[in-house]
Amino acid sequence: MLINRRIYDAVKAMIPKYPIIALTGPRQSGKTTLLKDLFKGYRYISLENPDYRNFAEKDPNGFLEEYDHQVIFDEVQRVPALFSYIQTKVDDHPDRMGSYVLSGSQNFHLMQNITQSLAGRVAIFKLFPLDHSELSSAGLLQDEFLDNLVKGYYPAIYHRDIPTKIFYSNYIQTYINRDVSELIAIREMRLFQNFLSLCAARAGQLLNLNALANECGITQPTAKAWLSALEQSFITFQLYPYYKNFSKRTLKTPKLYFYDTGLLCHLLKISSVEKLLIHPIKGALFENMMIAEYVKKMHHSNNLEDIWFWRDSGGNEVDLLIDDGLDFSVFEFKASKTITTDMFDGLNKFEEISKIERIKKSLVYGGKDSQNRSAGKLVSWRDFPEW
């Protein structure tokens, strides 16, 4: 089953406007499938292939004479020198749009080469695992969020009906260990895998890098480098606190999240909905799922915004905060299906402390019905975000 990807139209709109389109994102998120579908008639060259890679490295001019227009270069970061030659080709034909499509799974190396050689010539997109609207349009979104949270969102799980445990075990061994090892030198892979599991236990929580390093038995600089590698490989991301200090007691520590909750549950050894129901951090996992959902939809719609959370030393908190210049939107996430009035307390406290007039308060919960309430909007997880 080919699931329609939301990003398709956003990429298509930029083809007549830029000579180069770049698509990055985690491995197995569906980049190759999307590009072959979107750029029909383009030649597809994977630089993972040693023959193509050797040709590009040894004779870049000859390589680009052979593949000079309407071509997809996959895993292009494998040949860093190629970027400068592509720049020359593009500058020689300033009116020719959509000539090259560049794709890669290592964000650091790809973006480093793009910013050095191709700035202003490329439209950049990120494709993540499936979002809820994509699953819903294919009839694959479950009625209960717990099912989706445990199963995960990688397309292969749905396309090939691969059991979740098998998929994520292979994903860690085949992709995560390999990609991270290419970014940084890891002498003890078992120690790194322990670090990855410890990160999973902190999902949706404030990130204390020193405590994480101490528990893993590594130095703080090593923990920082490993975490950066996970971020560059699209495994984890950090959400930072809002920069305005309303109460002079605002915490400045970021929170840690995983892009995919299936991987997160696998690392936490949560293999079923029954195990998730009784897990002590079920609420944090729900929050992780919804924050990741917002991030995925931002990128898939090419509608990027700055997002934050807010928390003060008194424990007052809102999970997600968006300031678009006109309206101030704040969100709280609750896994419960039963709503009580005190669940709006954090949102109300933020409104009181911040004294912001144009504020939209929303409580996103694990139930099915969305409605307006006096304290703010009650939003079903299925309806979030209201794009």
C-alpha positions as CSV (number, residue, x, y, z in Angstrom):
1,M,0.0,0.0,0.0
2,L,1.4,3.4,-1.0
3,I,0.5,5.9,1.7
4,N,0.1,9.5,0.4
5,R,2.6,11.7,2.1
6,R,1.5,15.2,3.1
7,I,4.9,16.7,2.1
8,Y,4.3,15.7,-1.6
9,D,2.5,18.9,-2.5
10,A,4.9,21.1,-0.6
11,V,7.9,19.7,-2.5
12,K,6.1,19.8,-5.8
13,A,5.4,23.5,-5.4
14,M,9.1,24.3,-5.1
15,I,10.4,22.4,-8.2
16,P,9.8,25.4,-10.6
17,K,11.4,27.8,-8.1
18,Y,14.7,26.2,-7.2
19,P,17.4,24.5,-9.2
20,I,18.0,22.0,-6.4
21,I,15.6,20.2,-4.1
22,A,17.0,18.6,-0.9
23,L,15.2,16.0,1.1
24,T,16.6,14.7,4.4
25,G,15.1,12.7,7.3
26,P,15.6,9.5,9.2
27,R,16.4,6.2,7.4
28,Q,13.4,4.2,6.4
29,S,11.1,7.3,6.6
30,G,10.1,6.8,2.9
31,K,12.4,9.3,1.2
32,T,13.3,7.1,-1.8
33,T,9.7,6.0,-2.4
34,L,8.5,9.6,-2.3
35,L,11.2,10.9,-4.6
36,K,10.7,8.2,-7.2
37,D,7.0,8.9,-7.2
38,L,7.3,12.7,-7.2
39,F,10.1,12.9,-9.8
40,K,8.9,10.5,-12.4
41,G,11.3,10.5,-15.4
42,Y,14.3,11.6,-13.3
43,R,17.3,9.2,-13.1
44,Y,17.9,7.7,-9.7
45,I,21.5,7.4,-8.6
46,S,22.3,6.0,-5.1
47,L,25.8,7.0,-3.9
48,E,25.7,4.1,-1.5
49,N,26.5,2.1,-4.6
50,P,30.3,1.9,-4.7
51,D,30.5,2.0,-8.5
52,Y,28.5,5.3,-8.7
53,R,30.4,6.6,-5.6
54,N,33.8,5.8,-7.2
55,F,32.8,7.5,-10.4
56,A,31.7,10.7,-8.6
57,E,34.8,10.8,-6.4
58,K,37.4,10.1,-9.2
59,D,35.8,12.1,-12.0
60,P,33.2,14.6,-10.7
61,N,33.1,16.6,-14.0
62,G,32.6,13.4,-16.0
63,F,30.0,12.2,-13.5
64,L,28.0,15.4,-13.8
65,E,28.3,15.5,-17.6
66,E,26.6,12.1,-17.6
67,Y,24.0,13.0,-14.9
68,D,23.6,16.7,-15.6
69,H,19.8,17.3,-15.4
70,Q,16.7,15.8,-13.8
71,V,18.6,13.4,-11.6
72,I,18.1,12.2,-8.0
73,F,21.3,11.7,-6.0
74,D,20.5,9.6,-3.0
75,E,22.9,9.6,0.1
76,V,24.8,12.4,-1.6
77,Q,26.6,13.2,1.6
78,R,28.8,10.2,0.8
79,V,30.7,12.3,-1.8
80,P,31.2,15.8,-0.1
81,A,33.3,17.1,-3.0
82,L,30.4,16.7,-5.4
83,F,28.5,19.7,-3.9
84,S,31.0,22.3,-5.2
85,Y,30.7,20.8,-8.7
86,I,27.0,20.8,-8.5
87,Q,27.1,24.5,-7.6
88,T,29.1,25.3,-10.7
89,K,26.7,23.3,-12.9
90,V,23.7,25.2,-11.4
91,D,25.3,28.6,-11.8
92,D,26.1,27.8,-15.4
93,H,22.3,27.4,-16.0
94,P,20.7,30.0,-13.8
95,D,17.2,29.7,-15.4
96,R,17.0,25.9,-15.2
97,M,15.0,24.8,-12.2
98,G,14.5,21.4,-10.7
99,S,17.8,20.0,-12.1
100,Y,19.0,18.1,-9.1
101,V,17.3,16.3,-6.2
102,L,19.6,15.6,-3.3
103,S,18.7,13.2,-0.5
104,G,20.4,11.9,2.6
105,S,19.9,10.4,6.0
106,Q,22.7,12.1,7.9
107,N,21.5,15.6,8.6
108,F,24.8,16.9,9.8
109,H,26.9,16.0,6.7
110,L,24.2,16.8,4.2
111,M,23.4,20.2,5.7
112,Q,27.0,21.1,6.3
113,N,27.8,20.6,2.6
114,I,24.6,22.4,1.5
115,T,25.3,25.5,3.6
116,Q,28.9,25.6,2.4
117,S,28.3,25.2,-1.3
118,L,24.6,25.5,-2.2
119,A,23.1,28.3,0.0
120,G,20.4,30.1,-1.9
121,R,20.1,27.5,-4.6
122,V,18.2,24.8,-2.7
123,A,14.8,24.2,-1.2
124,I,15.2,22.0,1.9
125,F,12.6,19.6,3.2
126,K,12.6,17.0,6.0
127,L,10.5,13.8,5.8
128,F,9.8,12.0,9.0
129,P,7.9,8.8,9.8
130,L,4.1,8.9,9.2
131,D,2.0,11.5,10.9
132,H,-1.6,10.9,12.0
133,S,-3.2,12.6,9.1
134,E,-1.3,10.3,6.7
135,L,-2.3,7.2,8.6
136,S,-5.9,8.4,8.8
137,S,-6.1,9.1,5.0
138,A,-4.9,5.5,4.5
139,G,-7.4,4.1,7.0
140,L,-4.6,3.0,9.3
141,L,-5.0,5.3,12.3
142,Q,-6.3,3.3,15.2
143,D,-9.2,4.4,17.4
144,E,-7.1,4.3,20.5
145,F,-3.8,6.3,20.7
146,L,-2.2,3.5,22.7
147,D,-2.1,1.3,19.6
148,N,-0.3,3.8,17.4
149,L,2.1,4.8,20.2
150,V,3.4,1.3,20.7
151,K,3.3,0.3,17.0
152,G,5.3,3.3,15.8
153,Y,5.1,5.3,12.6
154,Y,7.8,4.0,10.1
155,P,6.2,3.1,6.7
156,A,7.8,-0.3,6.5
157,I,5.8,-1.5,9.5
158,Y,2.6,-0.8,7.6
159,H,3.7,-1.5,4.0
160,R,5.3,-4.9,4.7
161,D,3.4,-5.7,7.9
162,I,6.6,-6.2,9.9
163,P,6.2,-7.0,13.6
164,T,7.2,-4.0,15.6
165,K,9.7,-5.8,17.7
166,I,11.5,-7.2,14.7
167,F,11.5,-3.9,12.9
168,Y,13.0,-1.9,15.7
169,S,15.6,-4.5,16.7
170,N,16.9,-4.5,13.1
171,Y,16.6,-0.7,12.9
172,I,18.8,-0.2,15.9
173,Q,21.4,-2.7,14.7
174,T,21.4,-1.7,11.0
175,Y,20.9,2.0,11.0
176,I,21.3,3.7,14.4
177,N,24.5,2.0,15.4
178,R,26.0,2.5,11.9
179,D,25.0,6.2,11.5
180,V,26.1,7.2,15.0
181,S,29.4,5.4,14.5
182,E,30.0,7.4,11.3
183,L,29.5,10.6,13.2
184,I,31.5,9.9,16.3
185,A,34.0,7.2,17.4
186,I,32.3,4.8,19.8
187,R,34.6,2.2,21.3
188,E,31.9,0.3,23.3
189,M,28.7,-0.1,21.4
190,R,27.1,-1.8,24.3
191,L,27.7,1.3,26.5
192,F,26.1,3.5,23.7
193,Q,23.1,1.2,23.6
194,N,22.7,1.6,27.3
195,F,22.9,5.4,26.8
196,L,20.2,5.2,24.2
197,S,17.9,3.3,26.7
198,L,18.6,5.8,29.4
199,C,17.6,8.6,27.0
200,A,14.3,6.7,26.4
201,A,13.6,6.6,30.1
202,R,13.9,10.5,30.1
203,A,11.6,11.1,27.2
204,G,9.3,14.1,27.9
205,Q,11.4,15.1,30.9
206,L,13.9,17.9,31.6
207,L,17.3,16.9,30.4
208,N,20.0,16.7,33.0
209,L,23.1,15.8,31.0
210,N,25.3,15.4,34.0
211,A,22.9,12.9,35.7
212,L,22.5,11.1,32.4
213,A,26.3,10.8,32.0
214,N,26.8,9.6,35.5
215,E,24.2,6.9,35.3
216,C,25.7,5.7,32.1
217,G,29.2,5.8,33.4
218,I,30.6,8.2,30.8
219,T,31.8,11.8,30.9
220,Q,29.6,14.7,30.3
221,P,31.3,15.7,27.0
222,T,30.9,12.2,25.8
223,A,27.2,12.2,26.7
224,K,26.8,15.6,24.9
225,A,28.5,14.2,21.8
226,W,26.4,11.0,21.7
227,L,23.2,13.0,22.2
228,S,24.2,15.3,19.3
229,A,24.8,12.3,17.1
230,L,21.3,11.0,17.9
231,E,19.8,14.3,17.0
232,Q,21.8,14.5,13.7
233,S,20.5,11.0,12.9
234,F,16.9,12.1,13.6
235,I,16.4,9.8,16.6
236,T,15.9,12.5,19.3
237,F,15.3,16.2,19.5
238,Q,15.2,18.8,22.3
239,L,12.5,21.3,23.0
240,Y,13.8,24.5,24.6
241,P,12.0,26.7,27.3
242,Y,10.4,29.9,26.2
243,Y,12.9,32.7,26.4
244,K,10.8,35.4,28.1
245,N,11.1,35.2,31.8
246,F,7.6,36.1,33.1
247,S,8.1,35.2,36.7
248,K,11.9,35.5,37.1
249,R,11.9,31.8,38.1
250,T,11.7,30.2,34.7
251,L,13.7,27.1,34.2
252,K,16.2,27.1,31.3
253,T,16.7,23.3,30.9
254,P,15.5,21.7,27.6
255,K,13.3,18.6,27.4
256,L,14.2,15.5,25.5
257,Y,11.9,13.8,23.0
258,F,12.1,11.0,20.4
259,Y,10.7,11.4,16.9
260,D,9.2,8.0,16.9
261,T,7.3,6.5,19.8
262,G,7.5,2.9,18.4
263,L,11.3,3.1,18.8
264,L,10.8,4.7,22.2
265,C,8.6,1.9,23.4
266,H,10.9,-0.7,22.1
267,L,13.8,0.8,24.0
268,L,11.6,0.8,27.2
269,K,10.6,-2.8,26.5
270,I,7.0,-1.9,26.2
271,S,5.8,-4.4,23.6
272,S,2.0,-4.2,24.1
273,V,-0.8,-1.8,24.9
274,E,-1.3,-3.8,28.2
275,K,2.2,-3.0,29.3
276,L,1.8,0.7,28.3
277,L,-1.4,1.1,30.3
278,I,0.4,0.3,33.5
279,H,3.7,2.0,32.7
280,P,4.6,4.8,35.1
281,I,5.6,7.2,32.3
282,K,2.5,6.7,30.1
283,G,1.7,10.4,30.4
284,A,5.2,11.4,29.3
285,L,5.0,9.0,26.3
286,F,1.7,10.6,25.3
287,E,3.2,14.0,25.5
288,N,6.2,12.8,23.4
289,M,3.8,11.4,20.8
290,M,1.9,14.7,20.5
291,I,5.0,16.9,20.5
292,A,6.5,14.7,17.8
293,E,3.3,14.9,15.9
294,Y,3.4,18.6,15.8
295,V,7.0,18.6,14.6
296,K,6.3,16.1,11.9
297,K,3.3,18.0,10.6
298,M,5.2,21.3,10.6
299,H,7.8,19.8,8.3
300,H,5.4,17.8,6.2
301,S,3.4,20.9,5.5
302,N,6.5,23.1,5.1
303,N,5.0,25.4,7.7
304,L,7.8,25.8,10.2
305,E,7.4,27.7,13.4
306,D,9.4,28.2,16.6
307,I,8.0,26.1,19.4
308,W,8.9,25.9,23.1
309,F,7.6,24.8,26.4
310,W,7.4,26.8,29.6
311,R,8.0,25.8,33.2
312,D,8.9,27.7,36.3
313,S,10.6,26.6,39.5
314,G,7.3,26.3,41.2
315,G,6.3,23.4,38.9
316,N,3.9,25.5,36.8
317,E,4.2,24.3,33.2
318,V,2.7,24.3,29.7
319,D,3.9,21.5,27.4
320,L,3.9,23.4,24.1
321,L,3.9,27.1,23.4
322,I,3.7,28.8,20.0
323,D,4.0,32.5,19.4
324,D,3.2,33.4,15.8
325,G,3.4,37.1,16.3
326,L,-0.4,37.5,16.5
327,D,-1.7,34.8,18.7
328,F,-0.2,33.0,21.6
329,S,-1.1,29.3,21.7
330,V,-0.4,27.1,24.7
331,F,-1.1,23.4,25.0
332,E,-1.2,20.8,27.8
333,F,-1.2,17.1,27.0
334,K,-3.0,14.5,29.2
335,A,-3.2,10.8,28.3
336,S,-6.4,10.4,30.3
337,K,-9.8,10.0,28.7
338,T,-11.5,11.6,31.7
339,I,-11.2,15.3,32.0
340,T,-11.3,17.2,35.2
341,T,-11.3,21.0,35.6
342,D,-7.9,21.0,37.4
343,M,-6.3,19.7,34.2
344,F,-6.5,23.3,32.9
345,D,-4.7,24.7,36.0
346,G,-1.3,24.9,34.2
347,L,-2.7,26.7,31.3
348,N,-4.6,29.1,33.5
349,K,-1.6,29.7,35.7
350,F,0.5,30.6,32.6
351,E,-2.2,33.0,31.5
352,E,-2.1,34.7,34.9
353,I,1.6,34.9,35.2
354,S,2.3,36.0,31.6
355,K,-0.5,38.6,31.4
356,I,-0.7,37.9,27.7
357,E,-4.1,39.1,26.3
358,R,-4.3,37.2,23.0
359,I,-3.8,33.7,24.3
360,K,-5.4,30.4,23.0
361,K,-5.5,27.6,25.6
362,S,-5.9,24.0,24.5
363,L,-5.9,20.7,26.5
364,V,-5.1,17.8,24.2
365,Y,-6.2,14.4,25.7
366,G,-6.6,10.7,25.0
367,G,-10.3,10.8,24.3
368,K,-12.3,11.2,21.1
369,D,-14.4,14.3,21.4
370,S,-13.2,17.9,20.9
371,Q,-15.2,20.7,22.3
372,N,-15.0,24.3,23.5
373,R,-15.0,24.9,27.3
374,S,-14.9,28.0,29.4
375,A,-11.3,27.3,30.4
376,G,-10.2,26.7,26.8
377,K,-10.4,24.1,24.0
378,L,-10.6,20.4,24.7
379,V,-8.9,18.7,21.7
380,S,-8.9,15.0,20.9
381,W,-5.5,13.5,20.1
382,R,-6.9,12.6,16.7
383,D,-7.7,16.3,15.9
384,F,-4.3,17.7,17.0
385,P,-3.0,19.9,15.6
386,E,-5.8,21.8,13.9
387,W,-3.9,22.5,10.7
